[in-house]
Amino acid sequence: MVNLTIDHIPVTVPEGTTILDAARSAGIHIPSLCYLRGVNEIGACRVCVVELGGMDRLVPACNNVVEEGMEVLTSSPKVRETRRINVELLLSQHDCHCATCVRSGNCSLQTIANDLNILDLPFEKKVPETRWDRSFPLFRDASKCIKCMRCIQICDKVQTLNIWDVAATGSRTTVDVSLNRKITQADCSLCGQCITHCPVGALRERDDTRQVFEALADPNKITVVQVAPAVRTAWGEFMGLSPEQATVKRMVAALRRIGFDYIFDTNFAADLTIMEEGSEFLQRLKNPGAFKAPMFTSCCPGWVRFLKSQYPDMVSQLSTAKSPQQMFGAVAKSYYAQLLGVDPQRIYSVSIMPCLAKKQEAALPAMESAGAGPDVDVVLTTRELSRMIRAEHIIPAELKEEEFDEPLGMASGAGIIFGATGGVMEAALRSAYYLVTGKNPSPDAFRDVRGMDGWKEATFHIADTPIRVAVVSGLGNARRLIQALRRGEVQYDFVEVMACPGGCSGGGGQPIHDGQELAESRSEKLYGLDAIADLRFSHENPSVQRLYKDFLVRPLSEKAHHLLHTDHTAWEMPLSPDNQKN
């Protein structure tokens, strides 16, 4: 243990602890901008500088470790003045039009500037111009970039895609797409992790709320909205709602207040996905010579983009099942339009997802199976939902709880856990066991695939047949698994992959809490909802059963294939630089 003083307060911490962590352990706040634990610890912003006894120069607290007897001052006149100058220099190259910034009120730079009482700037402002394809789901605003390098590091070290890099030199230094590419030419997975780890508004999703409001106002459109499982764990965070206030039913009430005609649960389509994907897996398992193992899940469009760009020769191993989002859209514009007795062209299908890649997925020409234009017209992130609630001046805490509409609002606990890493695998195995044996397993029989480990593996037995499975989240872990598969070091029958660490609960469209990773706590909420659900098996969902009986006939039927499955080779994805060389 190391003994030191911070602001004259005695502190004892383990050897190797940074000054920043030592201060935080004592309840002493040191501001930081570029620091991201384990990912970006370069001391670039110089906002976390502190004064050490006996030393003239200030040092960054984020990457200097404590020493025995060290005397640290975190708010001396010298520290405050240096911090102020450093922040003023950042602001001199920053678009400070906070009123039009999506991160206003949730911006680390704004908070630090306010804390330092910076009311004017002594330096000449030189704000770089933004040139970007605004149709792309991810938007980068160069005028707001503070060169903290977080986006570069999260993409390189965690997702291993290297989409971002330092560009130019000297005072013109900035961050841009690597290798002088346009973003539309890059092998970006659209995971959105660069957005959720940006401390300012330099990165954000394309905002599609205006066209949703226009659709809501159009009397000729029937607005149908679906809400993904992970959204219900996070939708109330921006509004400061407690878990007791931010219930699923109160979210439904808020959506109805916004003006949607019909409000449904994506978990219904998750149950449907299990029926199709689980049946496909069993089909492949029975015919090992016809299909190469393992079969990969296809629920996550960020993962699909990754596989197509990095390992295109393995695309055939993806399940042909569409994601729940796209299955729902196809069903809404076919089966549900038929139930309503309306022209499918009148259905305006909106989804609320914890994800950016879903925006790109919905726009694919291959996702127009129902014959009424895109099966999903618009995709909103959880953040966009929060902005719509705020724009309508809705106070969710004051709303009475309301139910999802039927029949597409009924879901099982198996559908709910889709939002957590391992949830798709667990849900699939629950129903696969039934489809093989005719009996339900214990709902928690496959819980070994739960948890935040980036790469989990297990072997389960279904009717004496061993099923080797793996679950990975985070594209860096996906790359490690694939490389191990290609080297012959591991063998699996079924693999679940989610692009974002922790799965959809940690998705790139979720609320941003700078420096906090909330995927685990959000996932625990989903497992809690599953545990108390009346139904815990996808195959027992009566609405899904009715859909097959009245419309689809059976899993993997011709109609099911047309509406619920896709050809992953039907669209192009930019290849990785390595694949372009080959």
C-alpha positions in Angstrom: 0.0 0.0 0.0 1.1 3.6 -0.7 0.4 6.5 1.7 0.1 10.0 0.3 -1.9 13.2 0.8 -4.3 14.7 -1.7 -5.4 18.3 -0.9 -4.0 17.7 2.5 -6.2 14.6 3.1 -4.3 11.4 4.0 -5.0 8.7 1.4 -3.9 5.0 1.3 -4.2 3.1 -2.0 -2.6 0.0 -3.6 0.7 0.4 -5.4 0.3 1.2 -9.0 -2.8 3.3 -8.5 -3.0 6.4 -10.7 -3.4 9.8 -9.0 -6.8 10.1 -10.7 -8.1 6.9 -9.2 -6.5 7.7 -5.8 -8.3 11.0 -5.7 -11.6 9.4 -6.7 -11.3 6.8 -4.0 -11.1 9.7 -1.5 -14.1 11.5 -3.0 -11.9 14.2 -4.6 -13.0 15.2 -8.1 -10.4 15.7 -10.8 -11.9 16.6 -14.2 -10.9 14.7 -17.3 -11.8 14.7 -21.0 -9.7 12.3 -22.9 -9.3 9.6 -20.2 -11.0 6.3 -20.8 -10.0 3.5 -18.4 -8.0 0.8 -20.1 -8.5 2.3 -23.5 -7.3 5.9 -23.7 -4.8 6.9 -21.0 -2.6 9.2 -23.0 -3.0 12.4 -21.0 -3.7 14.4 -24.2 -6.2 17.0 -23.0 -4.2 18.1 -20.0 -7.4 18.9 -18.1 -6.6 16.5 -15.3 -3.3 18.1 -14.4 -2.3 18.3 -10.7 0.5 19.9 -8.7 3.0 17.7 -6.9 5.0 18.9 -3.9 8.6 19.7 -4.8 7.9 19.7 -8.5 7.6 22.8 -10.7 5.8 21.2 -13.7 2.2 20.0 -13.5 1.5 16.3 -14.4 -1.6 14.6 -15.7 -3.4 12.6 -13.0 -4.7 9.9 -15.4 -1.3 8.3 -16.3 0.9 9.1 -13.3 1.0 6.6 -10.4 1.1 7.4 -6.7 4.4 7.3 -4.7 5.0 7.0 -1.0 4.8 10.4 0.7 3.5 12.1 -2.4 1.8 15.5 -1.8 -0.9 16.2 -4.5 -2.8 19.5 -5.0 -5.8 19.2 -7.3 -7.1 22.7 -7.2 -4.2 25.1 -6.4 -4.1 28.5 -8.2 -1.5 27.1 -10.6 -3.6 24.1 -11.4 -6.8 26.1 -11.9 -5.1 28.6 -14.1 -3.5 26.0 -16.2 -6.7 24.0 -16.5 -8.5 27.2 -17.6 -6.0 28.0 -20.3 -6.1 24.4 -21.6 -9.9 24.4 -21.8 -9.9 27.9 -23.4 -7.6 26.6 -26.1 -9.9 23.6 -26.7 -12.9 26.0 -26.9 -11.0 28.2 -29.4 -11.2 25.3 -31.9 -14.7 24.1 -30.9 -18.1 25.0 -32.3 -19.7 26.4 -29.1 -23.2 26.7 -30.4 -24.4 24.5 -27.6 -28.1 25.4 -28.2 -28.0 23.4 -31.4 -25.8 20.5 -30.1 -27.4 17.1 -29.4 -25.1 16.8 -26.4 -25.9 20.1 -24.7 -26.5 19.3 -21.0 -24.6 16.0 -21.4 -21.3 17.2 -22.6 -18.1 16.8 -20.5 -16.4 19.9 -22.2 -19.5 22.1 -21.4 -19.5 20.9 -17.8 -15.8 21.5 -17.3 -16.0 25.0 -18.9 -19.0 25.9 -16.7 -17.1 24.6 -13.6 -14.1 26.8 -14.5 -16.5 29.8 -14.9 -15.2 30.4 -18.5 -17.4 33.3 -19.7 -15.4 34.5 -22.7 -12.4 33.4 -24.8 -9.1 35.3 -25.0 -7.9 33.3 -28.0 -8.8 33.7 -31.7 -11.4 31.1 -32.8 -10.5 28.7 -35.6 -13.2 26.2 -36.1 -12.6 23.5 -38.8 -15.2 23.0 -41.5 -17.3 19.8 -41.5 -17.7 17.9 -44.7 -19.7 14.7 -44.3 -22.3 12.5 -46.1 -25.4 13.4 -44.0 -27.3 10.4 -45.4 -24.9 8.0 -43.5 -26.4 6.7 -40.2 -23.3 8.0 -38.3 -22.4 11.7 -38.5 -19.1 13.3 -37.5 -18.9 17.0 -36.9 -15.3 18.1 -37.2 -16.1 21.5 -35.7 -16.8 19.9 -32.4 -13.9 17.4 -32.2 -11.5 18.1 -29.4 -8.8 15.5 -30.5 -9.2 13.4 -27.4 -8.6 10.3 -29.5 -11.2 8.2 -27.7 -13.0 7.3 -30.9 -9.7 6.1 -32.4 -8.8 4.0 -29.4 -12.3 2.4 -28.8 -12.4 1.4 -32.5 -8.8 0.1 -32.6 -8.5 -1.6 -29.2 -12.0 -2.8 -28.5 -13.7 -3.2 -32.0 -10.4 -3.8 -34.0 -11.8 -2.0 -37.1 -9.4 1.0 -37.2 -12.0 3.3 -38.9 -10.6 6.5 -37.3 -7.1 8.0 -37.4 -5.3 11.2 -36.8 -5.2 13.5 -39.9 -3.1 16.6 -40.8 -0.4 18.0 -38.5 0.3 20.9 -36.2 -2.6 23.2 -35.4 -4.6 21.5 -38.2 -4.4 18.1 -36.5 -7.8 16.4 -36.4 -9.5 13.0 -36.5 -10.9 11.7 -39.7 -11.7 8.4 -41.4 -8.5 6.4 -41.8 -6.6 5.9 -45.1 -8.1 9.0 -46.7 -11.4 7.2 -47.1 -14.9 8.6 -47.1 -17.0 7.0 -44.4 -19.2 5.4 -47.0 -16.1 3.6 -48.4 -14.9 2.4 -45.0 -15.6 -1.0 -43.4 -17.5 0.7 -40.5 -19.8 -1.8 -38.7 -22.0 1.1 -37.4 -21.7 -0.3 -33.9 -21.8 3.3 -32.6 -19.3 2.7 -29.8 -17.3 5.8 -31.0 -20.4 7.9 -30.4 -21.1 6.6 -26.9 -17.5 7.1 -25.9 -17.1 10.6 -27.4 -17.1 13.2 -24.5 -18.7 15.9 -26.7 -21.0 16.2 -29.7 -18.4 15.4 -32.4 -20.1 12.1 -33.2 -23.8 11.3 -33.2 -26.4 9.3 -35.0 -28.3 10.7 -38.0 -31.5 12.2 -36.5 -34.7 10.8 -38.1 -37.2 12.2 -35.6 -38.5 14.9 -38.1 -39.8 12.4 -40.6 -41.5 10.4 -37.8 -43.3 13.5 -36.6 -44.4 14.2 -40.2 -45.8 10.6 -40.5 -47.6 11.0 -37.2 -49.3 14.1 -38.6 -50.3 12.5 -41.9 -54.0 11.2 -41.6 -53.4 8.7 -44.4 -50.6 6.9 -42.5 -51.2 4.2 -39.9 -48.2 4.5 -37.6 -46.9 1.3 -36.1 -44.0 1.3 -33.7 -42.0 -1.5 -32.2 -39.7 -1.2 -29.2 -36.5 -3.4 -28.8 -35.9 -5.2 -25.5 -32.8 -3.2 -24.5 -34.6 0.1 -25.0 -36.9 -0.6 -22.0 -33.9 -0.8 -19.7 -32.6 2.7 -20.6 -35.3 4.9 -22.1 -35.8 6.8 -18.8 -32.2 7.5 -18.0 -32.0 10.9 -19.8 -35.0 12.1 -17.9 -33.7 11.1 -14.5 -36.4 8.5 -13.9 -35.9 5.9 -11.3 -36.2 2.2 -12.3 -39.6 2.1 -10.5 -40.8 5.0 -12.7 -39.2 4.0 -16.0 -41.4 0.9 -16.5 -42.2 -0.7 -19.8 -45.8 0.2 -19.5 -45.1 3.9 -18.8 -42.9 3.9 -21.9 -45.9 2.6 -23.9 -48.0 5.4 -22.4 -45.4 7.9 -23.5 -45.4 6.5 -27.1 -49.2 6.7 -27.2 -49.1 10.3 -26.0 -46.6 11.1 -28.8 -49.3 9.9 -31.2 -48.5 6.4 -32.5 -51.5 4.4 -33.6 -50.3 1.0 -32.6 -47.5 0.2 -30.1 -45.9 -3.2 -30.2 -43.1 -5.2 -28.7 -40.0 -6.2 -30.8 -39.9 -9.2 -28.3 -42.8 -10.7 -30.2 -40.5 -10.8 -33.3 -37.7 -12.1 -31.1 -39.9 -15.1 -30.3 -40.6 -15.4 -34.0 -36.9 -15.2 -34.7 -36.2 -18.1 -32.3 -38.8 -20.3 -34.1 -37.1 -19.6 -37.5 -33.5 -19.5 -36.4 -33.8 -22.4 -34.0 -35.5 -24.5 -36.7 -32.7 -23.6 -39.2 -30.1 -24.6 -36.6 -31.7 -28.0 -36.1 -31.9 -28.4 -39.8 -28.2 -27.7 -40.2 -27.4 -29.9 -37.2 -29.2 -32.9 -38.9 -27.4 -32.3 -42.2 -23.7 -31.6 -41.2 -22.4 -32.4 -44.6 -24.6 -29.8 -46.3 -23.6 -26.9 -44.0 -20.3 -25.7 -42.6 -20.2 -25.3 -38.8 -20.7 -23.2 -36.8 -23.9 -21.4 -37.7 -23.7 -17.8 -36.7 -26.6 -15.7 -35.4 -27.8 -12.9 -37.7 -29.7 -10.7 -35.3 -27.1 -8.0 -35.1 -26.6 -6.0 -38.3 -23.3 -4.5 -36.9 -21.9 -8.1 -36.7 -23.2 -8.9 -40.2 -21.5 -5.9 -41.6 -18.3 -6.9 -39.8 -18.3 -10.5 -41.1 -19.1 -9.3 -44.7 -16.2 -6.8 -44.6 -13.6 -8.8 -42.6 -14.3 -12.5 -43.5 -16.5 -12.5 -46.6 -15.8 -16.2 -47.2 -17.8 -17.1 -44.0 -21.0 -15.2 -44.8 -22.7 -18.5 -45.8 -22.4 -19.6 -42.2 -24.8 -16.8 -41.1 -28.3 -17.8 -40.3 -30.6 -16.7 -43.1 -33.1 -15.5 -40.5 -33.7 -11.7 -40.5 -33.3 -9.7 -37.3 -36.3 -9.3 -35.1 -36.6 -5.7 -36.3 -37.0 -6.8 -39.9 -39.2 -9.8 -39.2 -41.5 -7.4 -37.3 -41.6 -4.9 -40.2 -42.4 -7.7 -42.7 -45.2 -9.1 -40.5 -46.6 -5.6 -39.8 -46.9 -4.8 -43.5 -48.4 -8.2 -44.4 -50.2 -10.1 -41.7 -51.1 -7.2 -39.5 -52.3 -5.1 -42.5 -54.5 -8.0 -43.4 -55.9 -8.2 -39.8 -56.6 -4.4 -40.0 -58.1 -4.8 -43.5 -56.0 -1.9 -44.8 -53.7 -1.4 -47.8 -50.1 -2.2 -46.6 -48.9 1.0 -48.2 -50.7 2.9 -45.5 -48.6 1.2 -42.7 -45.8 3.4 -41.6 -43.4 1.1 -39.6 -41.1 2.7 -37.0 -38.7 0.8 -34.8 -36.9 2.1 -31.7 -33.6 0.4 -31.3 -30.4 0.7 -29.1 -28.4 0.7 -32.3 -27.2 2.6 -35.3 -26.6 -0.3 -37.6 -30.4 -0.9 -37.6 -30.8 2.3 -39.5 -28.6 0.9 -42.3 -30.2 -2.5 -42.1 -33.8 -1.1 -42.6 -32.6 0.7 -45.8 -31.3 -2.4 -47.5 -33.2 -3.3 -50.8 -33.3 -6.9 -49.5 -35.5 -5.7 -46.6 -38.6 -5.0 -48.7 -40.3 -8.4 -48.5 -43.9 -7.4 -47.8 -44.2 -5.5 -51.1 -45.0 -2.1 -49.6 -41.7 -0.4 -49.7 -39.2 -0.8 -46.8 -40.5 -3.2 -44.3 -39.3 -0.8 -41.6 -39.6 2.9 -42.7 -37.6 4.6 -40.0 -35.3 3.5 -37.2 -34.9 5.6 -34.1 -32.3 5.1 -31.4 -33.1 5.2 -27.7 -31.6 8.7 -27.6 -34.0 9.8 -30.4 -36.9 8.5 -28.4 -35.9 10.5 -25.4 -35.6 13.6 -27.6 -39.2 13.0 -29.0 -40.6 12.7 -25.5 -38.9 15.9 -24.5 -40.0 17.7 -27.6 -43.6 16.8 -26.8 -43.2 18.1 -23.2 -44.3 14.7 -21.8 -43.6 14.0 -18.2 -43.4 10.2 -18.1 -43.4 10.0 -14.3 -46.9 11.5 -14.3 -48.3 9.0 -16.9 -50.5 6.0 -16.0 -49.1 2.7 -17.2 -50.6 1.3 -20.4 -50.2 -2.1 -22.2 -48.8 -3.0 -25.6 -51.3 -3.5 -28.3 -52.2 -7.0 -29.4 -51.5 -9.4 -31.1 -47.9 -8.2 -31.9 -47.3 -6.9 -28.4 -47.3 -10.3 -26.7 -43.8 -11.7 -25.9 -42.1 -14.3 -23.8 -39.2 -13.8 -21.3 -37.0 -15.5 -23.9 -37.7 -12.6 -26.3 -36.9 -10.1 -23.5 -33.3 -11.4 -22.9 -32.4 -10.8 -26.6 -31.1 -7.5 -25.3 -28.3 -9.0 -23.3 -25.2 -10.8 -24.5 -26.0 -14.6 -24.5 -29.8 -13.9 -24.5 -30.3 -15.0 -28.1 -28.4 -18.2 -27.5 -30.3 -19.0 -24.3 -33.6 -18.3 -25.9 -32.8 -20.5 -29.0 -31.6 -23.4 -26.9 -34.8 -23.3 -24.7 -36.9 -23.8 -27.8 -34.5 -26.1 -29.6 -34.7 -28.5 -26.7 -38.5 -28.5 -27.0 -38.5 -29.0 -30.7 -36.2 -32.0 -30.4 -37.6 -33.6 -27.2 -41.2 -32.4 -27.1 -40.6 -31.2 -23.5 -39.6 -27.9 -22.0 -36.3 -27.7 -20.2 -35.9 -25.7 -17.0 -36.0 -22.1 -18.2 -32.6 -21.5 -16.6 -31.0 -24.7 -18.0 -28.7 -22.7 -20.3 -27.8 -19.8 -18.0 -24.1 -20.7 -18.4 -24.0 -18.4 -21.4 -24.9 -15.4 -19.3 -22.4 -12.8 -18.1 -20.3 -9.9 -19.4 -17.3 -12.0 -20.4 -16.4 -11.1 -23.9 -16.1 -14.8 -25.0 -18.1 -17.5 -23.3 -18.4 -21.1 -24.4 -20.4 -24.1 -23.1 -21.6 -27.6 -24.2 -25.2 -28.6 -23.6 -26.9 -31.9 -24.4 -30.2 -32.1 -26.2 -31.5 -35.7 -26.4 -28.0 -37.0 -25.9 -26.6 -34.8 -28.7 -23.8 -32.5 -27.5 -24.3 -28.9 -28.7 -21.1 -26.9 -28.6 -21.9 -23.2 -28.3 -20.1 -19.9 -27.9 -21.2 -16.3 -27.2 -19.1 -13.3 -28.0 -19.8 -9.6 -27.7 -17.6 -6.8 -28.9 -16.1 -7.1 -32.4 -12.5 -7.5 -31.1 -13.7 -10.7 -29.3 -15.5 -11.8 -32.5 -12.3 -11.4 -34.4 -10.4 -13.5 -31.9 -13.0 -16.2 -32.0 -13.0 -16.3 -35.8 -9.3 -16.5 -36.0 -9.3 -19.4 -33.5 -11.9 -21.1 -35.6 -9.9 -20.7 -38.8 -6.7 -22.0 -37.0 -8.7 -25.1 -35.9 -8.2 -24.3 -32.2 -11.9 -24.4 -31.3 -15.0 -26.1 -32.7 -18.6 -25.0 -32.2 -22.0 -25.8 -33.6 -23.7 -22.5 -32.9 -22.3 -19.1 -32.1 -24.0 -15.9 -31.0 -22.2 -12.6 -31.9 -23.2 -9.1 -30.8 -21.2 -6.2 -32.1 -21.4 -4.1 -28.9 -19.7 -5.1 -25.7 -22.4 -6.5 -23.4 -24.8 -6.9 -26.3 -27.7 -4.5 -27.2 -27.9 -3.2 -23.6 -24.5 -1.5 -24.3 -25.6 -0.5 -27.9 -24.3 2.5 -29.7 -27.8 4.1 -29.7 -28.3 3.9 -25.9 -28.1 6.9 -23.5 -24.6 8.3 -23.0 -23.1 8.4 -19.5 -19.6 9.6 -20.0 -17.1 7.1 -18.4 -19.7 4.6 -17.3 -20.4 1.2 -18.8 -24.0 0.3 -18.0 -24.5 -2.8 -20.2 -24.3 -5.2 -17.2 -26.8 -3.4 -15.0 -29.2 -3.0 -17.9 -28.9 -6.7 -18.8 -29.7 -7.6 -15.2 -33.0 -5.8 -15.6 -33.8 -7.9 -18.6 -33.1 -11.2 -16.8 -35.2 -9.9 -14.0 -38.1 -9.3 -16.4 -37.6 -12.8 -17.9 -37.7 -14.4 -14.4 -41.1 -13.0 -13.6 -42.6 -13.4 -17.1 -45.7 -15.6 -17.5 -44.2 -17.1 -20.6 -40.5 -18.0 -20.7 -40.4 -20.0 -24.0 -40.7 -18.5 -27.5 -42.6 -21.5 -28.8 -45.4 -21.0 -26.2 -46.2 -17.4 -27.3 -49.9 -17.7 -28.4 -49.6 -14.8 -30.8 -46.7 -16.5 -32.6 -48.6 -19.7 -32.7 -51.6 -17.9 -34.2 -49.3 -16.2 -36.8 -48.1 -19.6 -38.0 -51.6 -21.2 -37.9 -53.3 -18.4 -39.8 -50.6 -17.0 -42.0 -47.1 -18.6 -42.1 -48.1 -22.3 -41.9 -44.9 -23.4 -40.1 -41.3 -22.4 -39.4 -39.2 -22.4 -42.6 -42.3 -22.6 -44.8 -42.2 -21.0 -48.2 -44.1 -17.9 -47.0 -41.9 -17.8 -43.9 -38.8 -17.9 -46.1 -40.1 -15.1 -48.2 -40.9 -12.7 -45.3 -38.6 -13.7 -42.5 -35.3 -14.8 -44.2 -32.8 -13.0 -46.4 -29.8 -13.4 -48.7 -26.8 -11.8 -47.0 -25.0 -11.7 -50.3 -27.7 -9.5 -51.9 -26.0 -6.3 -50.9 -22.5 -4.9 -51.0 -20.4 -4.0 -48.0 -17.0 -2.2 -48.3 -14.2 -4.7 -47.7 -11.6 -4.2 -45.1 -8.2 -2.7 -46.3 -6.6 -6.2 -45.9 -9.3 -7.8 -48.0 -8.9 -5.2 -50.7 -5.2 -6.0 -51.0 -5.9 -9.7 -51.5 
